[in-house]
Amino acid sequence: MPNLNEAPIIVLGALLIITFGVAFEYFRQLIRIRKEYGKTKEIVGDIVLSFNKQLEREARKIDVVAYTSNATSSKCKKALDRVEQINKRISTPDPRIERVLADQEKILSELLRINNQIRDTTTSHKVLAEKISVIEKQAEQLSVISEPRIETAIPFKKEKALAPLTETELSVLEALLEAGQKTAPQMKDKINLSREHTARLMKKLYEDGYLERDTTKLPFRYRIKKEMKKLLARNKVSPPTE
């Protein structure tokens, strides 16, 4: 049985042992916590570093966007200034534009007046051409009526085939005899008649059997028939001089 004096010592020793055990466990947990703290610190540091890098990239992007925005804002401001200037110009008419518009109105008015004159002149020309055509027809009719027959006008004996011809018709045949073949426009200057009268005259001679006609191209070409050539050559003499 232990001594009562040793009881406090035993209790004290037990307390020391418990305190030492608790302290050891505390220091062990403290060491483990430091290790965990170190690992956590490294992880947090990596996260912070990665976050800082991400922040730097985003900051650069923001700088680029800000620069672009500033440039765009500057361009927009210039465009707005330009639009404002244009609006001022539009609201304040340019005297040169007004003069040009006035000149255009004058030019259009003058062109309209000239167009009316041209239309009136064209109408007058048509009326004049119709009158000239009527006069030419009347002159042709008078020339045909007043043209003497060749019975007494030509001082040589005529064949019966030439008897119905007028002097003009006979002159056409003689001209064709010398030229070979001609068109109506080519003959009009030789017999001093209009183109229409000459064309009708040569068509009549063709239909009466005095001429042959080449219809392969326009205008038609007329030539004397072979039998008429001999007849005209035999009866052709110079007209008497006065």
C-alpha positions in Angstrom: 0.0 0.0 0.0 1.6 3.2 -1.1 2.5 5.9 1.3 0.3 8.9 1.6 3.3 11.2 1.0 3.9 9.6 -2.4 0.4 10.2 -3.7 0.9 13.8 -4.7 4.1 12.8 -6.5 2.3 10.2 -8.4 -0.5 12.5 -9.3 2.0 15.2 -10.3 3.8 12.6 -12.4 0.6 11.5 -14.1 -0.2 15.2 -14.8 3.2 15.7 -16.3 2.9 12.7 -18.5 -0.5 13.8 -19.7 0.8 17.4 -20.3 3.8 16.0 -22.2 1.5 13.8 -24.3 -0.9 16.7 -25.0 2.0 19.0 -25.9 3.6 16.3 -28.2 0.3 15.8 -29.9 -0.1 19.6 -30.2 3.3 20.0 -31.7 2.7 17.1 -34.1 -0.6 18.6 -35.2 1.1 22.0 -35.5 3.8 20.5 -37.8 1.1 18.8 -39.9 -0.9 22.0 -40.1 2.3 23.9 -41.2 2.8 21.3 -43.9 -0.8 21.6 -45.0 -0.5 25.4 -44.9 2.6 25.2 -47.1 0.8 23.0 -49.6 -2.3 25.2 -49.5 -0.1 28.3 -49.8 1.5 26.9 -52.9 -1.9 26.1 -54.4 -3.2 29.5 -53.5 -0.1 31.1 -54.9 -0.6 29.2 -58.2 -4.2 30.2 -58.3 -3.3 33.8 -57.5 -0.5 33.7 -60.2 -2.9 32.2 -62.8 -5.6 34.7 -61.8 -3.0 37.6 -62.1 -2.1 36.4 -65.6 -5.7 36.2 -66.6 -6.2 39.7 -65.2 -3.2 40.9 -67.2 -4.7 39.4 -70.4 -8.1 40.8 -69.7 -6.4 44.2 -68.9 -4.6 44.1 -72.3 -7.9 43.2 -74.0 -9.6 46.1 -72.2 -6.8 48.4 -73.3 -7.2 47.3 -76.9 -11.0 47.7 -76.7 -10.5 51.1 -75.1 -8.1 52.2 -77.8 -10.4 50.9 -80.5 -13.3 52.7 -78.8 -11.4 55.9 -78.7 -10.4 55.6 -82.3 -14.0 54.8 -83.3 -15.3 57.7 -81.1 -12.8 60.0 -82.8 -14.0 58.8 -86.3 -17.6 59.2 -85.2 -17.0 62.7 -84.0 -15.3 63.5 -87.3 -18.3 62.0 -89.2 -20.7 63.9 -87.1 -18.8 67.1 -87.7 -18.8 66.3 -91.4 -22.6 65.7 -91.4 -23.1 68.9 -89.5 -21.1 70.8 -92.1 -23.1 69.2 -94.9 -26.4 70.0 -93.1 -25.2 73.6 -92.8 -24.4 73.7 -96.5 -27.7 72.2 -97.4 -29.6 74.6 -95.2 -27.7 77.4 -96.7 -28.1 77.2 -100.6 -25.0 77.8 -102.6 -25.5 80.8 -104.9 -23.6 78.8 -107.6 -26.1 76.0 -107.5 -29.0 78.5 -107.7 -27.3 80.0 -110.8 -26.9 76.6 -112.3 -30.5 75.7 -111.7 -31.6 79.0 -113.2 -29.4 78.4 -116.2 -30.9 75.0 -116.6 -34.4 76.4 -116.6 -33.3 78.9 -119.3 -31.7 76.2 -121.4 -34.7 74.0 -121.1 -37.0 76.9 -122.1 -34.7 77.6 -125.0 -34.6 74.0 -126.1 -38.4 73.9 -125.9 -38.7 77.0 -128.1 -36.2 75.5 -130.6 -38.1 72.3 -130.6 -41.3 74.1 -131.4 -39.6 76.0 -134.2 -38.2 72.8 -135.6 -41.7 71.3 -135.5 -43.2 74.3 -137.2 -40.4 74.3 -139.8 -40.9 70.6 -140.4 -44.6 71.2 -140.9 -43.9 74.1 -143.2 -41.5 71.9 -145.2 -44.1 69.2 -145.5 -46.6 71.6 -146.7 -44.1 73.2 -149.1 -43.1 69.7 -150.4 -46.7 68.8 -151.0 -47.2 72.1 -152.9 -44.0 71.5 -155.0 -45.2 67.9 -155.7 -48.5 69.3 -156.9 -46.8 71.9 -159.1 -44.4 69.3 -160.5 -47.4 67.1 -161.4 -49.2 70.0 -163.0 -46.0 70.9 -164.9 -45.6 67.3 -166.1 -49.2 67.2 -167.2 -48.7 70.6 -169.1 -45.4 69.3 -170.6 -47.1 66.2 -171.8 -50.1 68.1 -173.2 -48.0 70.8 -174.8 -45.3 68.5 -176.0 -45.6 68.2 -179.8 -45.8 64.9 -181.5 -42.8 64.0 -183.6 -44.7 63.7 -186.9 -43.7 67.3 -188.0 -41.0 68.1 -185.4 -38.3 65.7 -186.6 -37.0 66.4 -190.1 -36.5 62.8 -191.1 -38.7 60.0 -192.2 -39.8 58.0 -189.2 -40.7 54.4 -188.9 -44.2 53.6 -187.7 -42.8 52.3 -184.4 -41.4 55.7 -183.6 -44.5 57.7 -184.6 -46.3 57.7 -181.3 -43.3 59.0 -179.4 -42.9 62.6 -178.1 -39.6 64.5 -178.4 -38.8 63.8 -174.8 -39.4 60.1 -175.2 -37.3 60.1 -178.3 -34.5 61.9 -176.5 -34.6 59.3 -173.8 -34.2 56.5 -176.4 -31.3 58.4 -178.1 -29.5 59.0 -174.8 -29.8 55.3 -173.9 -28.6 54.5 -177.4 -25.4 56.4 -176.7 -25.0 55.5 -173.0 -25.9 51.8 -173.2 -28.0 51.5 -170.0 -29.0 54.0 -167.3 -31.2 54.3 -164.3 -34.0 56.8 -164.0 -32.0 59.0 -161.5 -29.1 59.0 -164.0 -31.3 60.0 -166.9 -33.2 62.9 -165.1 -30.3 65.4 -165.7 -30.0 64.5 -169.4 -33.7 65.2 -170.2 -34.2 68.0 -167.6 -37.1 66.5 -165.8 -37.8 65.6 -162.2 -36.8 62.2 -160.9 -40.4 61.0 -160.5 -41.3 62.2 -164.0 -38.3 60.5 -165.5 -39.0 57.2 -163.7 -42.6 57.2 -165.0 -41.5 58.0 -168.5 -38.9 55.2 -168.6 -41.5 52.8 -167.1 -43.9 53.8 -169.8 -41.3 53.2 -172.6 -40.6 49.8 -171.0 -44.2 48.8 -170.9 -44.7 50.0 -174.5 -41.9 47.6 -175.6 -39.1 50.1 -176.4 -36.9 49.2 -173.5 -35.6 46.3 -171.5 -35.2 46.4 -167.7 -32.7 44.8 -165.3 -34.5 44.1 -162.0 -31.6 42.3 -160.2 -30.8 45.4 -158.2 -32.3 48.8 -157.4 -32.8 51.2 -159.0 -33.7 49.4 -162.1 -31.4 49.8 -165.2 -33.0 50.4 -168.6 -31.5 49.6 -172.0 -32.8 49.8 -175.5 -34.0 46.6 -177.2 -31.8 45.3 -180.0 -34.3 45.9 -182.8 -34.9 49.4 -181.5 -31.2 50.2 -181.6 -31.1 49.4 -185.4 -34.3 51.5 -185.9 -33.0 54.5 -184.0 -29.5 54.3 -185.7 -31.1 54.2 -189.1 -33.4 57.2 -188.4 -31.2 59.4 -186.3 -30.1 62.7 -187.9 -29.1 66.0 -186.5 -32.0 68.5 -185.9 -31.9 71.6 -188.1 -30.3 74.8 -186.9 -32.3 78.0 -186.8 
